[in-house]
Amino acid sequence: MADLVRYELKDGVAVVTIDNPPVNALAPEVWGQIDEAVKRGVADPSAGAIVLIGAGTTFIAGADIKAFDLLRTPADSMTRSEGTHALLKRMEDATKPLVAAIHGNALGGGLEVAQACHFRVATKDAKVGQPEALLGIIPGAGGTQRLPRLAGATMALEMCTGGRPVPAPRALAAGIIDHIVDGNLLDGAIAFAKAKAGAHEIRKVREIVISPDGVQAGLAACDAMRASLKNTAKGMAAPYAVVSAIEAGLTLPFDQGSVRERELFADCVVSTESKALRHLFFAEREVAKVPGVPKDAKTNDITRAAVIGAGTMGGGIAMTYANAGIPVLLKDVDRAALERGLGTIRRNYDVTMSKGKMTAEQVEKTMALITPTTTYDGFDQVDIVVEAVFENMELKKTTFAEAARVTRADCVLASNSSTLDIDEFARASGRPAQVVGHHFFSPANVMKLLEIVRGRETGKDVIATSLKLSKKLGKVGVVVGNCFGFVANRMLAYYMREAYLLLEEGASVEQIDRVLTDFGLPVGPFGMQDIAGIDVGARIRQYLASIGKSRAEGPQSAIPDRLFEMGRYGQKTGAGWYMYDAPGSRNRTPDLLIEQLANEEAKKRGIVRRPIADEEIVARIMTALANEGARVLEEQFATRPGDIDIIYVYGFGFPRQRGGPMFYADSVGLSTVLSRVNEYRARFGDYWEPAPLLGRLVAEGRGFYGESALT
Ligand code: 3H9
């Protein structure tokens, strides 16, 4: 077995170096080798103390997340973690000072290893954290027991439920680390360890006694955290399990508290929530691997940008660039349009400021990066142009032709179109290799997804540049193929079709929206459309009708177009699927008119409206998504099912604990999904046709993720 942990003597101190690139994750063999090395240090007469340090760029980023797949039952996990707890106690019982030297990150099991050391020193820019709840588990190697003893229950609750890492200076103030090293970390850690050896000082965190007042305050903090999780962790179990484990630590002796931690960890690690979150962890990293685009593909630095169109999307995109510190020209046809756009941007920043997320100074500095213009002056300086004009093919083609004329040959020409054919813009530009889709999601400055649409001739360097840029903009970039609606909206058309049909069949707008928000989405389909604008979809339908196409197979409800004809565009006009207090207001009330329209349309289509169960709403809508997702995959417009899951999690707020629509389908079982498609086909018509891939996977007894994701 390779040496994942090295042992050497330096200046009378045993230095134990964990070397398991890229992040020193605690694979099972690493645990064992750390144990051996610490024992060796204790037995080594030449060593007065022991320093534990990470090789490369970080201390330890936690347990090896992939290894959790091997824990099939809570009993498996109990056995494994009993061994880990015993190992950490053995380390803590070392008879020489044991010092963790932290740089980069000490996360999850990494911080737990550090807490089993007698002391912790760190570089100033290091971070420590217990992010396990973000993976649907709880700290399982003593973190819920030792961290409250070190830093108090309130801090431990914050760190273990929220998962956000804490910078070294704050960790020092909280007592999690003992010293910040300026200069060389190893030298500083050795000096620190020798001083502790000289003073015969050893501190075992598990022996720290929390005062009775501390226990009372800690228990009150547990109650308060449970109450606040109702808002912040809707539908999740792990954050609550964290609270229970910390509570046990406050009321029970260390060993008994540790048993409770192990039991709670064991239940979490086999949960669908944890499998879904672990799946997303890796899927998010996989999306950057694009077939045909090598890791070292050439990229251009994007240091100046231009956005054409100062409407809702254009304004949000300009904000995104400015927020990332990139100066951006914002062009529209006249001053009035620009002023409207800038007014919206200003209002958005005011909201951010009122929430305390930006200071007035930061807002001014950021707004100063956005330069409004009605001309192409300065376009010869920019590295990218993002077109965000109306969803109209001719207008977009003209815009691309002009953008190509006024920019440098290496400038990226991106379109924010949500549906139209990128290849047509590419042809119009005369520089097809530079043309790419950059499809942002509304509100563009908030939603983390960037669909990067690869046209027939888009250059590899342009794709690689787009991926790098998406990170700089704080987005997750997913490369998709150039089909109608790309991946997100192509599938969404099926989601919306079912929502409309369910309405005509007897469900109400409020019921459908409530069922989907209960499922975990931030907003239901009708609420979402009122935000995005009913006019946007209507104009796309008009365009499609003009070329003899429709967005989704099957009956198209007439209700959205009737609302459009009435000028009910959603929130912005004060009426859409709901009534709003005023144009632009978010305060909504149901409107009887919708029920009336649903009755009329049902009658026209010969439908007898009926009460519809909540379960049918979820099943119909999620089945429609999975079936179309299977087609998208088979036609290779998405590279992997994980890409689709990431698109839905970051583009539409699909609940993370359900892993995305494809993972969710696997968790329901693809044979169930297929039999639902067949049942709907029999009930509603042939437009419910199983995707061939779905049929094949079921015949082979597999899911979208093979056999492993959910076993
Ligand atoms: C835990 O510790 C439970 C405990 O309580 C113990 C219970 C017994 N395992 O993110 P990057 C891979 S749970 C396996 O691109 P960055 C990652 O997939 C764990 N693999 O780099 C990627 O692989 P690839 C708690 C891991 O610089 C590569 O390393 N810990 C792990 O942007 C580089 O990663 C966490 O939740 C892992 N633990 O960010 C921390 N970590 O190159 C998880 C990373 O093949 N990790 N990989 O795509 C992170 O948050 C980030 O990776 C980190 C570095 C901030 C460390």
Boltz pocket constraint, residues with backbone or C-beta under 6 A from the ligand:
constraints:
  - pocket:
      binder: B
      contacts: [[A, 22], [A, 23], [A, 25], [A, 61], [A, 62], [A, 63], [A, 64], [A, 65], [A, 66], [A, 81], [A, 84], [A, 105], [A, 107], [A, 108], [A, 109], [A, 110], [A, 112], [A, 131], [A, 132], [A, 135], [A, 138], [A, 139], [A, 140], [A, 141], [A, 143], [A, 281], [A, 282], [A, 285], [A, 286]]
      max_distance: 6.0
